[in-house]
């Protein structure tokens, strides 16, 4: 499984949610794990397939792999770099400072998401995000999406953080 695989199939994408028990070691704090499991339980009726989930640990710096793709059936996890909204880091430090669900804020919204409609856009194959919580209920109307990025800190080590995006 890889990022492109996630973009090709509807899955749960969860910022602060949905880690299975085997992933407890090394990915995140126990508080993060508890929040993740609670979010998955809370939205179980809206998630069609539970075989794949993605979790973003925004407590980590953007130069660290903090986007975790989890194949629950296979018991494997892959971790990748991920940016956050520029409105969440106005001084461009690489640390997420705040979440927002306000249209026009260009900030990352906190909560659980479902991947929605797939399309090919300016950043290649992309999927719309559907917010499931009060903190991200405007995700679809704000145009929040998941897509691949062409720049990587690993390929360009002079970069100290990933560029922030519009939400």
Steps between C-alpha positions, in 0.01 A plus 500: 500500500620852427369857482383447143306190611321708765411758236358225282249360750260649749646474847485663836750783534525610855685792648535393862313172457490131411810301588455126549652327803809356323614850403537622859878469501701784354235698312353727760427560865244291686274809523508526120420129469203535735366799306543307176307197618223716645457684168479177302242362743303826485479491118487126437153529343632742232817309412421240232827311517721463803789324324701819439531819701734796495599694809675835518686591819516879480687512831806406292704752295423510126855376424413168670290219351170565676250364247453131577327264255379194680394177330304339780455166323871461423614657828738740326562871532679742269583854606541807279557872517189721494447875497245695700303812410696826493237659724598249769863616492505872413871539585599198284685309771385155388299460823121505489393773743120483471209333324207681341179403326434856380474549121786713371727425797737281291543298820490127557179374659513252787301178496410187311442502125378269228656511157245612247488547124821439306611740228808604306596858582792739514686266739419178314269230631314639801207419729262737669478475880170474686518625859324284759546715811393848612862613460509412129136508391583761233772289335304426184378859450853629575637272227735301727665217307774242525754481217860409431769765519787529256749639755640291781740593776677170441563592137593858590681485836558878507129534580432505872122455472231425246331800346166581655191475280163673483323304772 
